[in-house]
Amino acid sequence: MNYNDLTLDELKAIAKEKGLMVGNIGKEKLISKLETFEPTEQGEKKPSVLELINESVDSVASDLSKSTAVRKQKEVIDSLEEIPVRSITLGGTTWVSPKTSAHYRWNEMGAIEYIPFGELCTLNNSKRNFLYKPMIIIMDERVIEYFRLHDTYEKVAQIHNLKNVFETRDQVEISKVLDTILRVNMRDVAISKIRDMRKNGELVDIDIINLVEKKLCFDLSDDNISK
């Protein structure tokens, strides 16, 4: 048989039939293995112990190479690249870098400051709660992925679904959502949104209001309600 006329996949299939483990191997090397393994006048040649060991190592190395390739590598971001960061905290928020002594100030909720990526790494190492019980939100998908913030931000996003959650009138589910909001330090934002819902007449159920006041330790009774 002329192995040179066959594709690598076809050669691997033949090797498998012969009981050879080939792993991540090139065509020329595989042809050499097959030719070595061809029957002779004295009978079929058995691979040596060393060949079997090498084939096993090749196979394991191939599997490791495939699993490594599947892992998503962190994107390289220049330490000086400025990243937009938005405050989600009522009132002003300030962070002073312990590395450079630079002051970063957000004067109100929704304000955006641009912070070098290197400084965000310093923030991650020195004041993790700024990011993981977020007082600020990073507005760059690459950096969110780098710091593995997706789970945290998914919990934060529940704030925007409060109206639908309240409309279920399921106090157990509402209580769970409020607990999640508290865990990710979103109490201030939740209170602001709920007060707007009260003023707009979107939240009038007294049982839900009582539950919210108890969970968030905040009195909603003074809020004006639209008629």
N, C-alpha and C positions, 0 to 999 in steps of 0.2 A: 504494500500500500504506500502511495506517495503522500506523506503527511503534509508536504509543502503546499498541496493544492487545497487543503482544508482550512476552514476558519478556526479561530481560537476556541470558539464555543463548541465546534464539532470535535476538536481535539480533546477538550475537557470531557466531553461525553464519552469518548473512547477510553480516556484515562480512568474515568469512573467505573466503566465496565470491567476494566482490568484490575480494579481495586487500588488504584493509585490516588493518593491525596495530593492535589496540585496547588490549592490555595491561590494566592495572588502571584501568578507566574506568567512570564512572557511566552510568546509563541515558540521562539527558537529553543528556549530551555525545555519547554514541554515536549517538543519534537524529540529532543535529545533523550529525555526520560523514556518516552515511548519506544524509541529505537533500542534503547538499552534493555527494555523490558520484553522485547520481541522474543518468541520461542526460538531456540536453537536446536541443532540436531540432538543434543543431549537432553532436550526438554526445555520447559519454560524457565527462564531465569528469574530467580527471586530477588527482590531488592534487599540490599544490605541493611543492617541495623541502623547505620549512620544515615542512609537514604530515608528510612522510615522516620527517623528523628527529625531530619531536615524538612521532610514533607509536612510533619505535624506542626513544626514551628512556622512554616510558611502559611499553613491553614489558619493558625491562631493569629498570626500577624495580619493576615488578610481581614479577619473578622474585626480585630482591633482598629485597623485602618478605616473600615467602613463605619464603625460606631463613632469614631472620632470625627469623621467627616460630617456625621449627622448633627453633632453638637453645634449650636449656634455660637460663633465667636463674638466676643464683645467688640463693637466697632471702635476703632481708634479715633479719639477726638482730641484735637489740639487743646492743650491746657490753657491757651490764651483765648480760645474762641468764646465769645460772649453768648450766653444762653439766656433767653427770656424766662423770667420767674415771676409769677403772679401771687399776690397776697390773697388768702381766703380767710383772713382774720379780721374781725371787727376792730376798728381803730387802727392805730399805727403799730408797725412791727419793725424791729431793728435787729440786725445781726452784725457783730464785729468779728472779723476774721482774726483768730489767734495767731495766724501765720504772717499776715501782712499788715494787721491793724486797720485794714480798710473797713469803713462803715457802709453798710447797705441798709437803706431805709425805705419802707413802704408806708406812705402816709395814710392809706385807707384801704379797705377791702377792694380788691379789683385792680389796685395799682401794680404796675409792672416795672421791675428793675432788671437790668442786664448784668449778669455775673459771669466772670470767666469760669470755664469748666474746672480749672484747677482749684479755684476757690470753692466750687460746689463739692469737690472731693474732700476738701478740708472741712466743710460744713458737715458732710456725711460722717466724717470721723470724729467730730467734736460735739455736734449738736444734732444727733440723728432724729430726735423728735420733730425738728423742723420739717423733715422730709417724710417720716413714717407715721407720725401723728400730726399730719401736715398743717403747718401754719402758712405754708407757701406751696404752690403747685408749679412744677417744672413744665414748660411748654415746648418741649423738644422730645420727640419720640425716641431718638437715639439715646438721650440721657436717661429717659424713663426706663428704657430697656437695660441700660448700663447699671443702674442702681436697683433694678428689679422692683419697680414701684407699681407695676400693673395691678397687682392684687389690692394694694392700698387704694389706688385710684378708682378701682371698681367699687370699693366700699364707699368712697367719697361720692361717687356718682349716684348713690341711692338717694341723696338729697333731692335730686331733680325729679325723683319719682314719688316724692312724699304725697302729692295730691292723689295719685292712683292708689297708693297704699292706704291712705285714710278712707278712700271711698269704699274699700272692701269692708270696713267696720269690723275687721278681724283683730281683736285686741291683742291676741297672742302674736300675730304676724307684725302688727304695728309696734309692739313692745320689742320684738327682735330687731326690727329696723332701727329703732331709737337706740338700742344697746350698741348696735354696730356703729352708729353715728358718734356715740360717746367714745367708743374705743379708738376711733380714728381722729378724735379731737375736733369734731365738726359741730360741736354744740352751738357755737356762736352763729355759724352760717345757718344751721337748722332753725334757730330761734328767729333769725331775720326773715327766713322764708315763711315760717309758720305765721309770724306776725302779719306779713303781707297777705297770706291766705285768709287770716281773720278779717283784715280790713276790707278785703275784696268780697267778703261773704262766702268764701270757698270752704271755710271750716266753721261749722255751727253746731256740730254734734257735741253735746256737753260731756258725754262719756269719754270721747277721744280727747277733748280739751283737758279734762281732768287728768287723763293718763299722760298727756304731753307735759303738763305742768309738774306732775310728780316725777317723771323721768328726767326732765331737763332742769328741774328746780327753778322754774321761772313762772312768774305770774302774768297771765295773758288777759286778766280781767279789765285792765285799763285801756286796752286797745279798742279804738273806735271801729265799729262794724258798719259796713255800708248797708243801707236799707234797700 
